[in-house]
Amino acid sequence: MTITSDPPVEAPTIHVATSERVAALLQRHGALAVLILGVIVASIVFPSFATFDNLAGVAIQSSFLIVVALGMAFVIITGGIDLSVGSMFALGGVLAAYAAKWGILPGLLLPLAVCGVIGLAQGLIIARTGLAPFIVTLAGLLGVRGLLLFITGEGSNTYLVPRDSALLDLGRGTLFGIGYPVYIALILCVLGAVLLQRTRYGQAVFAIGGGGDAAALMGLPVARIKALTYLLSGLLAGFAGALNAARLGSGVTILGVGLELDAISAVVIGGTLLTGGAGSISGTLCGVLLLGVIQNVINQIGTLTSSYQSVVSGAFLVVVVVVQTYLSRVRRLR
Amino acid sequence: MTVDSATVQRRVVPARLVQDYGVYAAVAVLLLFNAAFTDNFMQLDNLRTQLVQVAPVVIVALGMALVIGTEGVDLSVGSVMALAAAVIPLYLGFGFWPAVLMALLAGAAAGLLNGSLVAFVGLQPIVATLALLVAGRGLALVVAGGQLKQIHNAELLGLGDDDVAGVPYLVLIAAVLAIIVGFVVHRTTYGRQLVAIGGNRSAAQLAGLPVKRVLIITYVVSGVLAALAGVLATARLTASDPSAIGNLFELSAITAVVVGGTPLSGGRVRVLGTVAGALLMQLLRATMIKHNLSDSTAQMTQAVIIIVAVYLARERRTR
């Protein structure tokens, strides 16, 4: 269904095998194709799926993950991984609820500042010492949970967003029946796509993921770009948490456990290679929406418990990654 | 930028010492500290409790050490524990041994899946095992019908509670497994092949080593050990609780391996170090609890220790 798309920019003038072109298309737009297919099937099977209310619900539930996955996509394209986003999400929410008593601006700025600093610290450690991103952000996952317990009196205090706070409007308000967080997530995606595709920073992100040594030899500031990328991921995770707290009206400490897995799954399903150097924001968006649709369909079936959702997501992840590996092999075999 | 070789030597030797023996020294220091400043710490009962609590972590970490030795990682161990726990009550009607066997088989199947994805499909270990981390616990909950099931089988309960000459079964099993794994790593062909593959996979391939077979065996071993830990955790808990058993165990296991001085870049497996790493984290937690330090402090300290340990254990460039 995507035959009309243009071939990639580096389209060679020599003859391109059909199998290779199909493989390239599938890799780029596979998530979109499956998403469209899933939506069509779900609309036919479940009459209540294709209603406006239901789809708006899927959108708002996915919006927070979209913001987190956006940052994760940048990190993964540099060839790294950020396991701390789930904890950052919870931290952002608690800080937002805590600071909301001083107004909406502190409610948004405090989580951004704290999560940004932690993200930057992780990035600097990764960039300067060469430690594996996996282990540094794993320590971040633990450490930030500890910090979270610390500022909530070992989890006994729950901060509430004041009832008259403008923060609540931000989380709960709607425009044309769709919640503000959905618009915010989409705007961030557009900005992210521009940042990734149209700026020097974005090109450097691709270059580093393609090969850190080569990027360094080309004179790119590898350490700075990496640090900035983890800063970005921290900022977005914290912001998503703040947005979620604005919707819930409170900062819940136990949120975000396992969120890093959802974000990574979404990015990978969206066609971004975990080896780095390739990926897209639009694919990530499709990946998140696909996970949202799967969850919604499982809820629609009703007899299935939510446990099935993780089984389906996990199985789906395997299929996608295996197919991707196969496709990139087809493309390389020439 | 000129560095004379003598300075390098002086700098590297202590670093090397810290890397090789730091974890044992840290365990010793913690024990001495507790002997001096913590009431009732060096009592037999308390020490036994500490060992019983650390045993499942040690068992999982042994498998993890092997996987990390191949330059991989197994994120699915916690979910495999849950899966094993969920399988047990299904077959407990046939007796103790069939139930345990089926649980271990489930672990082996999980390991086979992980290993095949890594060896044949060529996926990165993080992704391959991430899928099972996500799906495994869901599957366990589906298998168990989302319920906690009490265990009434006397043999299984005995496994968690009884001891041989004062040594609890759990501790005995963990110790025996550590010795076996140590022997396998250092004294068998498989062990040498594993280390060679972790050190340089393409070189190992070119040298004609059975890379795929070794990788698959390693992930199967990790799966079976995780399943065994799940069985033991179920016995300790006296219930099969797939939503709780093994939660975040992958983190504890990786931490134990890394703190024990095994580099994440593969090519080296430190079995005794891994055991000491698990012990160190356990003692640290116990010490903090006994001195009324909060959970938050404990977690943040753990995070710092992980970073410091990996920093010390990182591959040094040959100069």
Contacts between the chains, C-beta under 8 A, distances in Angstrom:
chain1	res1	chain2	res2	distance
A	81	B	126	6.9
A	125	B	307	6.8
A	129	B	311	6.1
A	129	B	314	7.4
A	130	B	314	7.1
A	131	B	307	7.3
A	131	B	310	5.5
A	131	B	311	6.4
A	131	B	314	6.4
A	132	B	264	5.2
A	132	B	265	8.0
A	132	B	310	7.4
A	134	B	73	7.4
A	134	B	126	6.7
A	134	B	264	7.5
A	135	B	254	7.5
A	135	B	258	6.5
A	135	B	264	6.1
A	135	B	306	6.7
A	135	B	307	7.8
A	135	B	310	5.1
A	136	B	307	6.5
A	136	B	310	7.7
A	138	B	251	6.4
A	138	B	254	7.0
A	138	B	306	6.9
A	139	B	302	7.9
A	139	B	303	4.2
A	139	B	304	7.5
A	139	B	306	4.3
A	139	B	307	4.9
A	140	B	303	7.0
A	141	B	251	7.5
A	142	B	251	6.9
A	142	B	299	5.3
A	142	B	300	7.8
A	142	B	302	5.5
A	142	B	303	4.5
A	142	B	306	7.2
A	143	B	299	6.7
A	143	B	300	5.2
A	143	B	302	7.8
A	143	B	303	3.1
A	143	B	304	7.3
A	145	B	299	5.7
A	146	B	295	7.4
A	146	B	296	4.6
A	146	B	297	7.1
A	146	B	298	7.2
A	146	B	299	3.0
A	146	B	300	3.8
A	146	B	301	7.9
A	146	B	302	7.6
A	146	B	303	6.6
A	147	B	296	6.9
A	147	B	300	6.4
A	148	B	296	7.7
A	149	B	294	7.1
A	149	B	295	5.4
A	149	B	296	3.7
A	149	B	299	6.8
A	150	B	294	7.2
A	150	B	296	3.7
A	150	B	297	7.5
A	150	B	300	7.4
A	154	B	294	5.5
A	154	B	295	5.9
A	154	B	296	6.3
A	155	B	295	7.9
A	261	B	130	6.6
A	261	B	133	6.7
A	261	B	134	5.5
A	264	B	130	6.6
A	265	B	130	7.6
A	265	B	134	6.6
A	268	B	127	6.6
A	274	B	124	5.5
A	274	B	126	6.9
A	274	B	127	5.3
A	275	B	124	6.8
A	305	B	141	7.1
A	305	B	142	7.2
A	305	B	146	5.5
A	307	B	137	7.9
A	307	B	138	4.5
A	307	B	139	7.7
A	307	B	141	3.7
A	307	B	142	4.9
A	307	B	146	6.1
A	308	B	138	6.6
A	308	B	142	6.3
A	309	B	138	6.8
A	310	B	134	5.2
A	310	B	135	5.9
A	310	B	137	6.5
A	310	B	138	3.2
A	311	B	135	4.9
A	311	B	138	4.2
A	311	B	139	5.3
A	311	B	142	6.4
A	313	B	134	5.7
A	313	B	135	7.1
A	314	B	131	4.7
A	314	B	132	6.6
A	314	B	133	7.7
A	314	B	134	3.9
A	314	B	135	2.5
A	314	B	136	7.4
A	314	B	138	6.9
A	315	B	131	7.5
A	315	B	135	6.0
A	317	B	127	7.7
A	317	B	130	7.1
A	317	B	131	4.5
A	317	B	134	6.6
A	317	B	135	7.9
A	318	B	117	7.0
A	318	B	128	7.9
A	318	B	131	4.4
A	318	B	135	8.0
A	321	B	121	7.9
A	321	B	123	5.8
A	321	B	127	5.5
A	321	B	128	7.8
A	321	B	131	7.4
A	322	B	117	7.3
A	322	B	121	5.4
A	322	B	123	7.3
A	325	B	121	5.7
A	325	B	122	6.1
A	325	B	123	6.4
